[in-house]
Amino acid sequence: MVYKLHWSEEAVSNLENILEYLDQNWSAKEVANFKQSLGLQLDLIIKNPLMFPISNHIPRLRKAVLSKQTTVFYQVKGKAIYLAYLHVNRKDIKKLK
């Protein structure tokens, strides 16, 4: 089955904030590594969206740990995958809805 990936406004905002933080505090190589890792993770999600576990905190979403610092939360509906959040793990997960 071919899945179409949709980004929520929240996920886009999360990505922008992460990239801004990395750009200000890390090297261009680290930014490129993050982008590459995210791209690979999204490819995995698109190819097999049910491979990642359902979130304990938000049962309607699945969670794919990208790194120690970042987790991707998404929902599968039919042939669509909706990215809900790119969560920075040092923040309180209970604030997500």
Phi and psi in radians as a Rosetta constraint file:
Dihedral C 1 N 2 CA 2 C 2 CIRCULARHARMONIC -1.703 0.35
Dihedral N 2 CA 2 C 2 N 3 CIRCULARHARMONIC 2.176 0.35
Dihedral C 2 N 3 CA 3 C 3 CIRCULARHARMONIC -1.822 0.35
Dihedral N 3 CA 3 C 3 N 4 CIRCULARHARMONIC 2.503 0.35
Dihedral C 3 N 4 CA 4 C 4 CIRCULARHARMONIC -1.818 0.35
Dihedral N 4 CA 4 C 4 N 5 CIRCULARHARMONIC 2.340 0.35
Dihedral C 4 N 5 CA 5 C 5 CIRCULARHARMONIC -1.667 0.35
Dihedral N 5 CA 5 C 5 N 6 CIRCULARHARMONIC 2.272 0.35
Dihedral C 5 N 6 CA 6 C 6 CIRCULARHARMONIC -2.141 0.35
Dihedral N 6 CA 6 C 6 N 7 CIRCULARHARMONIC 2.349 0.35
Dihedral C 6 N 7 CA 7 C 7 CIRCULARHARMONIC -1.746 0.35
Dihedral N 7 CA 7 C 7 N 8 CIRCULARHARMONIC 2.276 0.35
Dihedral C 7 N 8 CA 8 C 8 CIRCULARHARMONIC -1.334 0.35
Dihedral N 8 CA 8 C 8 N 9 CIRCULARHARMONIC 2.804 0.35
Dihedral C 8 N 9 CA 9 C 9 CIRCULARHARMONIC -1.037 0.35
Dihedral N 9 CA 9 C 9 N 10 CIRCULARHARMONIC -0.653 0.35
Dihedral C 9 N 10 CA 10 C 10 CIRCULARHARMONIC -1.092 0.35
Dihedral N 10 CA 10 C 10 N 11 CIRCULARHARMONIC -0.775 0.35
Dihedral C 10 N 11 CA 11 C 11 CIRCULARHARMONIC -1.135 0.35
Dihedral N 11 CA 11 C 11 N 12 CIRCULARHARMONIC -0.695 0.35
Dihedral C 11 N 12 CA 12 C 12 CIRCULARHARMONIC -1.107 0.35
Dihedral N 12 CA 12 C 12 N 13 CIRCULARHARMONIC -0.780 0.35
Dihedral C 12 N 13 CA 13 C 13 CIRCULARHARMONIC -1.084 0.35
Dihedral N 13 CA 13 C 13 N 14 CIRCULARHARMONIC -0.750 0.35
Dihedral C 13 N 14 CA 14 C 14 CIRCULARHARMONIC -1.019 0.35
Dihedral N 14 CA 14 C 14 N 15 CIRCULARHARMONIC -0.799 0.35
Dihedral C 14 N 15 CA 15 C 15 CIRCULARHARMONIC -1.082 0.35
Dihedral N 15 CA 15 C 15 N 16 CIRCULARHARMONIC -0.782 0.35
Dihedral C 15 N 16 CA 16 C 16 CIRCULARHARMONIC -1.036 0.35
Dihedral N 16 CA 16 C 16 N 17 CIRCULARHARMONIC -0.758 0.35
Dihedral C 16 N 17 CA 17 C 17 CIRCULARHARMONIC -1.126 0.35
Dihedral N 17 CA 17 C 17 N 18 CIRCULARHARMONIC -0.737 0.35
Dihedral C 17 N 18 CA 18 C 18 CIRCULARHARMONIC -1.107 0.35
Dihedral N 18 CA 18 C 18 N 19 CIRCULARHARMONIC -0.812 0.35
Dihedral C 18 N 19 CA 19 C 19 CIRCULARHARMONIC -1.136 0.35
Dihedral N 19 CA 19 C 19 N 20 CIRCULARHARMONIC -0.664 0.35
Dihedral C 19 N 20 CA 20 C 20 CIRCULARHARMONIC -1.101 0.35
Dihedral N 20 CA 20 C 20 N 21 CIRCULARHARMONIC -0.788 0.35
Dihedral C 20 N 21 CA 21 C 21 CIRCULARHARMONIC -1.052 0.35
Dihedral N 21 CA 21 C 21 N 22 CIRCULARHARMONIC -0.844 0.35
Dihedral C 21 N 22 CA 22 C 22 CIRCULARHARMONIC -1.078 0.35
Dihedral N 22 CA 22 C 22 N 23 CIRCULARHARMONIC -0.729 0.35
Dihedral C 22 N 23 CA 23 C 23 CIRCULARHARMONIC -1.095 0.35
Dihedral N 23 CA 23 C 23 N 24 CIRCULARHARMONIC -0.652 0.35
Dihedral C 23 N 24 CA 24 C 24 CIRCULARHARMONIC -1.392 0.35
Dihedral N 24 CA 24 C 24 N 25 CIRCULARHARMONIC -0.504 0.35
Dihedral C 24 N 25 CA 25 C 25 CIRCULARHARMONIC -2.024 0.35
Dihedral N 25 CA 25 C 25 N 26 CIRCULARHARMONIC -0.171 0.35
Dihedral C 25 N 26 CA 26 C 26 CIRCULARHARMONIC -2.321 0.35
Dihedral N 26 CA 26 C 26 N 27 CIRCULARHARMONIC 3.096 0.35
Dihedral C 26 N 27 CA 27 C 27 CIRCULARHARMONIC -1.447 0.35
Dihedral N 27 CA 27 C 27 N 28 CIRCULARHARMONIC 2.898 0.35
Dihedral C 27 N 28 CA 28 C 28 CIRCULARHARMONIC -1.060 0.35
Dihedral N 28 CA 28 C 28 N 29 CIRCULARHARMONIC -0.548 0.35
Dihedral C 28 N 29 CA 29 C 29 CIRCULARHARMONIC -1.113 0.35
Dihedral N 29 CA 29 C 29 N 30 CIRCULARHARMONIC -0.724 0.35
Dihedral C 29 N 30 CA 30 C 30 CIRCULARHARMONIC -1.135 0.35
Dihedral N 30 CA 30 C 30 N 31 CIRCULARHARMONIC -0.682 0.35
Dihedral C 30 N 31 CA 31 C 31 CIRCULARHARMONIC -1.089 0.35
Dihedral N 31 CA 31 C 31 N 32 CIRCULARHARMONIC -0.803 0.35
Dihedral C 31 N 32 CA 32 C 32 CIRCULARHARMONIC -1.097 0.35
Dihedral N 32 CA 32 C 32 N 33 CIRCULARHARMONIC -0.699 0.35
Dihedral C 32 N 33 CA 33 C 33 CIRCULARHARMONIC -1.097 0.35
Dihedral N 33 CA 33 C 33 N 34 CIRCULARHARMONIC -0.732 0.35
Dihedral C 33 N 34 CA 34 C 34 CIRCULARHARMONIC -1.085 0.35
Dihedral N 34 CA 34 C 34 N 35 CIRCULARHARMONIC -0.824 0.35
Dihedral C 34 N 35 CA 35 C 35 CIRCULARHARMONIC -1.047 0.35
Dihedral N 35 CA 35 C 35 N 36 CIRCULARHARMONIC -0.735 0.35
Dihedral C 35 N 36 CA 36 C 36 CIRCULARHARMONIC -1.137 0.35
Dihedral N 36 CA 36 C 36 N 37 CIRCULARHARMONIC -0.794 0.35
Dihedral C 36 N 37 CA 37 C 37 CIRCULARHARMONIC -1.073 0.35
Dihedral N 37 CA 37 C 37 N 38 CIRCULARHARMONIC -0.745 0.35
Dihedral C 37 N 38 CA 38 C 38 CIRCULARHARMONIC -1.110 0.35
Dihedral N 38 CA 38 C 38 N 39 CIRCULARHARMONIC -0.760 0.35
Dihedral C 38 N 39 CA 39 C 39 CIRCULARHARMONIC -1.047 0.35
Dihedral N 39 CA 39 C 39 N 40 CIRCULARHARMONIC -0.762 0.35
Dihedral C 39 N 40 CA 40 C 40 CIRCULARHARMONIC -1.126 0.35
Dihedral N 40 CA 40 C 40 N 41 CIRCULARHARMONIC -0.727 0.35
Dihedral C 40 N 41 CA 41 C 41 CIRCULARHARMONIC -1.105 0.35
Dihedral N 41 CA 41 C 41 N 42 CIRCULARHARMONIC -0.760 0.35
Dihedral C 41 N 42 CA 42 C 42 CIRCULARHARMONIC -1.147 0.35
Dihedral N 42 CA 42 C 42 N 43 CIRCULARHARMONIC -0.626 0.35
Dihedral C 42 N 43 CA 43 C 43 CIRCULARHARMONIC -1.064 0.35
Dihedral N 43 CA 43 C 43 N 44 CIRCULARHARMONIC -0.754 0.35
Dihedral C 43 N 44 CA 44 C 44 CIRCULARHARMONIC -1.080 0.35
Dihedral N 44 CA 44 C 44 N 45 CIRCULARHARMONIC -0.761 0.35
Dihedral C 44 N 45 CA 45 C 45 CIRCULARHARMONIC -1.098 0.35
Dihedral N 45 CA 45 C 45 N 46 CIRCULARHARMONIC -0.750 0.35
Dihedral C 45 N 46 CA 46 C 46 CIRCULARHARMONIC -1.147 0.35
Dihedral N 46 CA 46 C 46 N 47 CIRCULARHARMONIC -0.705 0.35
Dihedral C 46 N 47 CA 47 C 47 CIRCULARHARMONIC -1.281 0.35
Dihedral N 47 CA 47 C 47 N 48 CIRCULARHARMONIC -0.608 0.35
Dihedral C 47 N 48 CA 48 C 48 CIRCULARHARMONIC -2.607 0.35
Dihedral N 48 CA 48 C 48 N 49 CIRCULARHARMONIC 1.330 0.35
Dihedral C 48 N 49 CA 49 C 49 CIRCULARHARMONIC -1.155 0.35
Dihedral N 49 CA 49 C 49 N 50 CIRCULARHARMONIC -0.316 0.35
Dihedral C 49 N 50 CA 50 C 50 CIRCULARHARMONIC -1.586 0.35
Dihedral N 50 CA 50 C 50 N 51 CIRCULARHARMONIC 0.044 0.35
Dihedral C 50 N 51 CA 51 C 51 CIRCULARHARMONIC -1.284 0.35
Dihedral N 51 CA 51 C 51 N 52 CIRCULARHARMONIC -0.360 0.35
Dihedral C 51 N 52 CA 52 C 52 CIRCULARHARMONIC -1.692 0.35
Dihedral N 52 CA 52 C 52 N 53 CIRCULARHARMONIC 2.602 0.35
Dihedral C 52 N 53 CA 53 C 53 CIRCULARHARMONIC -1.260 0.35
Dihedral N 53 CA 53 C 53 N 54 CIRCULARHARMONIC 2.773 0.35
Dihedral C 53 N 54 CA 54 C 54 CIRCULARHARMONIC -1.288 0.35
Dihedral N 54 CA 54 C 54 N 55 CIRCULARHARMONIC 2.425 0.35
Dihedral C 54 N 55 CA 55 C 55 CIRCULARHARMONIC -1.196 0.35
Dihedral N 55 CA 55 C 55 N 56 CIRCULARHARMONIC 2.371 0.35
Dihedral C 55 N 56 CA 56 C 56 CIRCULARHARMONIC -1.225 0.35
Dihedral N 56 CA 56 C 56 N 57 CIRCULARHARMONIC -0.539 0.35
Dihedral C 56 N 57 CA 57 C 57 CIRCULARHARMONIC -1.499 0.35
Dihedral N 57 CA 57 C 57 N 58 CIRCULARHARMONIC -0.554 0.35
Dihedral C 57 N 58 CA 58 C 58 CIRCULARHARMONIC -2.363 0.35
Dihedral N 58 CA 58 C 58 N 59 CIRCULARHARMONIC 1.501 0.35
Dihedral C 58 N 59 CA 59 C 59 CIRCULARHARMONIC -1.040 0.35
Dihedral N 59 CA 59 C 59 N 60 CIRCULARHARMONIC -0.333 0.35
Dihedral C 59 N 60 CA 60 C 60 CIRCULARHARMONIC -1.350 0.35
Dihedral N 60 CA 60 C 60 N 61 CIRCULARHARMONIC -0.193 0.35
Dihedral C 60 N 61 CA 61 C 61 CIRCULARHARMONIC -1.974 0.35
Dihedral N 61 CA 61 C 61 N 62 CIRCULARHARMONIC 2.714 0.35
Dihedral C 61 N 62 CA 62 C 62 CIRCULARHARMONIC -1.808 0.35
Dihedral N 62 CA 62 C 62 N 63 CIRCULARHARMONIC 2.710 0.35
Dihedral C 62 N 63 CA 63 C 63 CIRCULARHARMONIC -2.181 0.35
Dihedral N 63 CA 63 C 63 N 64 CIRCULARHARMONIC 2.327 0.35
Dihedral C 63 N 64 CA 64 C 64 CIRCULARHARMONIC -2.145 0.35
Dihedral N 64 CA 64 C 64 N 65 CIRCULARHARMONIC 1.928 0.35
Dihedral C 64 N 65 CA 65 C 65 CIRCULARHARMONIC -1.266 0.35
Dihedral N 65 CA 65 C 65 N 66 CIRCULARHARMONIC 2.042 0.35
Dihedral C 65 N 66 CA 66 C 66 CIRCULARHARMONIC -1.461 0.35
Dihedral N 66 CA 66 C 66 N 67 CIRCULARHARMONIC -0.733 0.35
Dihedral C 66 N 67 CA 67 C 67 CIRCULARHARMONIC -2.758 0.35
Dihedral N 67 CA 67 C 67 N 68 CIRCULARHARMONIC 3.135 0.35
Dihedral C 67 N 68 CA 68 C 68 CIRCULARHARMONIC -1.047 0.35
Dihedral N 68 CA 68 C 68 N 69 CIRCULARHARMONIC -0.462 0.35
Dihedral C 68 N 69 CA 69 C 69 CIRCULARHARMONIC -1.675 0.35
Dihedral N 69 CA 69 C 69 N 70 CIRCULARHARMONIC -0.368 0.35
Dihedral C 69 N 70 CA 70 C 70 CIRCULARHARMONIC -2.396 0.35
Dihedral N 70 CA 70 C 70 N 71 CIRCULARHARMONIC 2.403 0.35
Dihedral C 70 N 71 CA 71 C 71 CIRCULARHARMONIC -2.233 0.35
Dihedral N 71 CA 71 C 71 N 72 CIRCULARHARMONIC 2.417 0.35
Dihedral C 71 N 72 CA 72 C 72 CIRCULARHARMONIC -1.724 0.35
Dihedral N 72 CA 72 C 72 N 73 CIRCULARHARMONIC 2.188 0.35
Dihedral C 72 N 73 CA 73 C 73 CIRCULARHARMONIC -1.906 0.35
Dihedral N 73 CA 73 C 73 N 74 CIRCULARHARMONIC 2.319 0.35
Dihedral C 73 N 74 CA 74 C 74 CIRCULARHARMONIC -2.594 0.35
Dihedral N 74 CA 74 C 74 N 75 CIRCULARHARMONIC 2.873 0.35
Dihedral C 74 N 75 CA 75 C 75 CIRCULARHARMONIC -2.235 0.35
Dihedral N 75 CA 75 C 75 N 76 CIRCULARHARMONIC 2.470 0.35
Dihedral C 75 N 76 CA 76 C 76 CIRCULARHARMONIC -1.875 0.35
Dihedral N 76 CA 76 C 76 N 77 CIRCULARHARMONIC 2.200 0.35
Dihedral C 76 N 77 CA 77 C 77 CIRCULARHARMONIC -2.350 0.35
Dihedral N 77 CA 77 C 77 N 78 CIRCULARHARMONIC 1.874 0.35
Dihedral C 77 N 78 CA 78 C 78 CIRCULARHARMONIC 1.062 0.35
Dihedral N 78 CA 78 C 78 N 79 CIRCULARHARMONIC -2.115 0.35
Dihedral C 78 N 79 CA 79 C 79 CIRCULARHARMONIC -1.718 0.35
Dihedral N 79 CA 79 C 79 N 80 CIRCULARHARMONIC 0.289 0.35
Dihedral C 79 N 80 CA 80 C 80 CIRCULARHARMONIC -2.088 0.35
Dihedral N 80 CA 80 C 80 N 81 CIRCULARHARMONIC 2.509 0.35
Dihedral C 80 N 81 CA 81 C 81 CIRCULARHARMONIC -2.063 0.35
Dihedral N 81 CA 81 C 81 N 82 CIRCULARHARMONIC 2.190 0.35
Dihedral C 81 N 82 CA 82 C 82 CIRCULARHARMONIC -1.930 0.35
Dihedral N 82 CA 82 C 82 N 83 CIRCULARHARMONIC 1.981 0.35
Dihedral C 82 N 83 CA 83 C 83 CIRCULARHARMONIC -1.321 0.35
Dihedral N 83 CA 83 C 83 N 84 CIRCULARHARMONIC 2.083 0.35
Dihedral C 83 N 84 CA 84 C 84 CIRCULARHARMONIC -1.593 0.35
Dihedral N 84 CA 84 C 84 N 85 CIRCULARHARMONIC -0.840 0.35
Dihedral C 84 N 85 CA 85 C 85 CIRCULARHARMONIC -2.584 0.35
Dihedral N 85 CA 85 C 85 N 86 CIRCULARHARMONIC 2.598 0.35
Dihedral C 85 N 86 CA 86 C 86 CIRCULARHARMONIC -1.921 0.35
Dihedral N 86 CA 86 C 86 N 87 CIRCULARHARMONIC 1.786 0.35
Dihedral C 86 N 87 CA 87 C 87 CIRCULARHARMONIC -1.629 0.35
Dihedral N 87 CA 87 C 87 N 88 CIRCULARHARMONIC 2.223 0.35
Dihedral C 87 N 88 CA 88 C 88 CIRCULARHARMONIC -1.435 0.35
Dihedral N 88 CA 88 C 88 N 89 CIRCULARHARMONIC 2.043 0.35
Dihedral C 88 N 89 CA 89 C 89 CIRCULARHARMONIC -1.129 0.35
Dihedral N 89 CA 89 C 89 N 90 CIRCULARHARMONIC -0.280 0.35
Dihedral C 89 N 90 CA 90 C 90 CIRCULARHARMONIC -1.376 0.35
Dihedral N 90 CA 90 C 90 N 91 CIRCULARHARMONIC -0.167 0.35
Dihedral C 90 N 91 CA 91 C 91 CIRCULARHARMONIC -1.593 0.35
Dihedral N 91 CA 91 C 91 N 92 CIRCULARHARMONIC 2.777 0.35
Dihedral C 91 N 92 CA 92 C 92 CIRCULARHARMONIC -1.255 0.35
Dihedral N 92 CA 92 C 92 N 93 CIRCULARHARMONIC 2.064 0.35
Dihedral C 92 N 93 CA 93 C 93 CIRCULARHARMONIC -1.194 0.35
Dihedral N 93 CA 93 C 93 N 94 CIRCULARHARMONIC -0.394 0.35
Dihedral C 93 N 94 CA 94 C 94 CIRCULARHARMONIC -1.170 0.35
Dihedral N 94 CA 94 C 94 N 95 CIRCULARHARMONIC -0.267 0.35
Dihedral C 94 N 95 CA 95 C 95 CIRCULARHARMONIC -1.402 0.35
Dihedral N 95 CA 95 C 95 N 96 CIRCULARHARMONIC -0.245 0.35
Dihedral C 95 N 96 CA 96 C 96 CIRCULARHARMONIC -1.336 0.35
Dihedral N 96 CA 96 C 96 N 97 CIRCULARHARMONIC 2.603 0.35
